[in-house]
Amino acid sequence: MQCPGQDSRYWQGSAIFEVKCPKCGKRVEFFKDDAGRTCKNCGHRIPNPKIDFGCAAYCPHAEQCLGSLGADAPVSAKQTLKDRVAVAMKRYFGTDFRRIGHAVKVTDYVEEINRVEQGDPAIVTICGYLHDIGIKEAERKFNSSAARYQHQEGPPVARVILTELEADPQLIDEVCDIIGHHHTPRPEETTNFKVLYDADLIVNMEDKQKESPSPRQHLENMINKSFLTETGAEIAAGVFLEGKK
């Protein structure tokens, strides 16, 4: 039996929508289950801003739908470090597909923002996958996913993962530093931090918009005041303000 959420016979009008390409401004058509689409005009890869793995949190067929990586799943030696980090993140979260989906969406935006901002590709991508890695321990120890607990518990978990993957010690230190305060910018921040912060902010704003849509003026104010990079603000404007009166 095909999942009703993926079976187009059950789709409503909102299952097909258009997104403005942040590079050239052309409209790109999406189906709700697309992970991403490539703009036919300029070739820019656009992640699906509405993709949602929330159903997997309770669906008994989630493992068949999204896949599973057990502890003994093979990892090719040819895979780059960031690919192996993605695998490790998925193993760590197990069947918590909502957290996996969030990490993947943030990483998509990280890579898009970084094409312009030019941070360290390895560091920003790894931070995208691991930025919320402290949530499990925060909830286990404190019954809370509050930022301060994520900041406290995330770096030790990330350090173990990256050390096991034999990552460079300097890379590990910077990733752990970013994860350890990724919700709270300091007065002076690196480009790597700014790229992650903006990507995470876009995804968190998307989640809030789904729960309780904000008026255009509020979104404009937030985009103008909250983003740390021009690219992040431009992408956010395209996601939240395009077509919104």
C-alpha positions in Angstrom: 0.0 0.0 0.0 1.3 3.4 -1.0 1.4 6.1 1.7 -1.6 8.4 1.3 0.6 11.4 1.9 2.8 10.4 -1.1 -0.1 9.1 -3.3 -1.1 11.9 -5.7 -4.7 10.6 -5.8 -5.1 12.0 -2.3 -3.4 15.4 -2.9 -5.3 18.7 -2.7 -4.5 21.9 -4.6 -1.9 23.0 -2.1 0.2 19.9 -3.0 1.5 21.7 -6.1 2.9 25.2 -5.7 5.5 27.6 -7.1 8.6 29.1 -5.6 10.6 32.1 -6.9 14.2 31.2 -7.7 16.4 33.2 -5.4 19.0 33.6 -8.2 17.1 34.6 -11.3 13.5 35.3 -10.0 11.8 32.8 -12.3 9.0 30.7 -11.0 9.8 27.0 -10.3 7.0 24.5 -9.8 7.2 22.1 -6.9 5.3 19.0 -5.9 4.9 18.7 -2.1 7.1 15.5 -2.0 10.0 17.0 -4.0 13.2 17.3 -2.0 14.3 20.0 -4.3 14.0 21.3 -7.9 16.5 22.8 -10.4 15.5 26.1 -12.0 15.3 25.5 -15.7 16.3 29.1 -16.4 19.6 29.4 -14.4 20.3 25.9 -13.1 20.1 26.9 -9.4 19.1 24.0 -7.1 16.3 25.1 -4.8 15.4 23.0 -1.7 11.6 22.4 -1.1 10.6 25.1 1.5 7.5 23.1 2.4 8.9 19.6 2.8 7.9 18.1 6.1 8.9 14.8 7.7 6.6 15.3 10.7 4.3 12.4 9.7 7.2 10.0 10.1 7.1 10.6 13.8 4.0 8.5 14.1 3.7 6.6 10.8 4.4 2.8 11.3 5.9 2.7 7.8 8.3 5.6 8.3 11.4 3.4 8.1 10.3 2.0 4.7 9.4 5.5 3.5 12.6 7.4 4.5 15.0 4.6 5.0 17.1 3.5 8.0 20.8 3.2 8.7 21.7 0.6 11.3 24.9 0.6 13.3 26.4 -1.9 10.9 25.5 -0.1 7.7 28.5 0.2 5.4 30.1 3.6 4.9 32.3 3.9 1.8 35.9 5.1 2.4 35.4 7.4 -0.7 32.6 9.4 1.1 33.7 12.8 2.1 33.7 13.8 5.8 30.5 15.8 5.5 28.7 12.8 3.9 29.9 10.6 6.7 28.7 13.2 9.2 25.2 13.1 7.6 25.2 9.3 8.1 26.3 9.6 11.7 23.6 12.2 12.4 20.9 10.0 11.0 22.2 7.0 13.0 22.2 9.1 16.1 18.7 10.3 15.8 17.4 6.9 14.7 13.7 7.1 14.0 13.4 10.8 15.1 12.6 11.8 11.5 11.5 15.3 12.5 15.0 16.1 13.8 16.6 14.4 10.8 14.4 16.4 8.5 15.2 19.6 10.2 18.9 19.0 10.0 18.7 18.2 6.3 16.6 21.3 5.5 19.0 23.6 7.5 22.0 22.0 5.7 20.3 22.7 2.3 20.0 26.4 3.2 23.5 26.4 4.6 24.9 25.3 1.3 22.7 27.8 -0.6 23.8 30.7 1.5 27.4 29.7 1.5 27.6 29.7 -2.3 27.6 33.5 -1.9 29.0 34.1 1.6 32.0 31.8 1.0 32.5 30.3 4.5 34.4 27.0 4.9 32.2 24.5 3.0 33.1 21.6 5.3 32.6 23.4 8.6 29.3 25.0 7.6 27.8 21.8 6.2 28.9 19.7 9.2 27.4 22.4 11.5 24.2 22.1 9.5 23.9 18.4 10.2 25.0 18.6 13.8 23.8 21.9 15.1 20.9 20.4 17.1 22.7 17.2 18.0 22.4 18.1 21.8 18.6 17.9 21.8 18.5 14.2 22.8 20.7 14.7 25.8 19.0 17.9 26.8 15.7 16.2 26.8 17.0 13.2 28.6 18.8 15.2 31.4 16.6 18.2 31.7 13.3 17.3 30.0 13.8 20.4 27.9 15.1 21.3 24.4 15.8 24.9 25.5 18.7 26.6 23.7 20.9 26.7 26.8 20.7 23.0 27.3 21.3 22.3 23.6 24.4 24.6 23.8 25.6 22.6 26.8 25.0 19.1 25.6 25.6 19.5 21.8 29.4 20.0 21.7 30.3 16.8 23.6 28.2 14.7 21.4 29.5 16.4 18.2 33.1 16.0 19.4 32.6 12.2 19.9 31.0 11.8 16.4 33.7 13.9 14.7 36.6 12.3 16.6 35.3 8.8 15.6 35.3 10.0 12.0 38.9 11.2 12.5 38.2 14.8 11.6 40.8 17.4 11.9 41.1 18.7 15.5 40.8 22.3 14.5 37.7 21.6 12.5 36.2 19.8 15.5 37.0 22.7 17.8 35.3 25.2 15.5 32.3 23.1 14.9 31.8 22.5 18.6 32.2 26.2 19.3 29.5 27.1 16.8 27.2 24.4 18.0 27.7 25.5 21.6 26.1 28.9 21.0 24.3 28.6 17.7 21.2 30.3 18.9 23.0 33.3 20.4 25.4 35.3 18.2 28.3 37.0 19.8 29.2 40.7 19.0 31.8 39.5 16.5 31.0 36.3 14.6 32.7 34.3 11.8 31.2 33.8 8.4 30.8 30.1 9.2 28.6 30.9 12.2 26.6 33.5 10.3 25.8 31.0 7.5 24.5 28.4 10.0 22.6 30.9 12.0 20.7 32.3 9.1 19.9 28.9 7.6 18.6 27.6 10.9 16.5 30.9 11.3 14.9 30.4 7.9 13.8 26.8 8.8 12.6 27.8 12.2 10.6 30.7 10.7 9.1 28.2 8.2 8.0 26.0 11.0 6.4 28.9 12.9 4.6 30.1 9.8 3.0 26.7 9.4 1.8 26.8 13.0 0.7 30.4 13.1 1.3 32.6 10.1 2.6 36.1 10.7 1.6 39.3 8.8 3.9 40.6 6.1 5.0 43.6 8.2 6.2 41.4 11.0 8.1 39.2 8.6 9.7 42.2 6.9 10.8 43.5 10.3 12.3 40.2 11.3 14.1 39.7 8.0 15.6 43.2 8.2 16.7 42.9 11.8 17.5 39.3 12.5 19.6 37.9 9.7 23.4 38.1 9.9 24.1 37.8 6.1 22.7 39.6 3.1 22.3 36.3 1.3 20.3 34.8 4.2 18.0 37.9 4.3 17.5 37.7 0.5 16.6 34.1 0.5 14.2 34.6 3.5 12.5 37.5 1.6 12.0 35.2 -1.3 10.6 32.4 0.8 8.3 34.5 3.1 7.4 37.7 1.3 7.0 36.6 -2.3 3.3 36.9 -3.1 2.4 37.9 0.4 0.4 41.1 0.8 
